[in-house]
Amino acid sequence: MADLNADFEAAVANSKKLSQRPDNATLLKIYGLYKQATIGDNAEKKPGFGDMIGRAKWDAWNGFKGTGSDDAKRQYIELIQSLG
């Protein structure tokens, strides 16, 4: 368990040092997995139509609803490693 958390924290640090900026769909997946791993299921109110970025982020996070924290961390680590 401690190794998973250490690997996750390392992946978070590495996500800020990627050689190329990922496309928007990948960025949203990174965001959704991070929120699911650190907070859990999305319980926030969905933003209105005027907030397109907020809605996209909300949808990305909500797409991982039901995914356990450890599983979300593993997926996040794999995604960041694939981009590195």
Summary of the structure (lengths in Angstrom):
residues: 84
radius of gyration: 13.0
end to end distance: 23.4
largest distance: 41.3
contacts: 211
relative contact order: 0.22
helix: 65%
strand: 0%
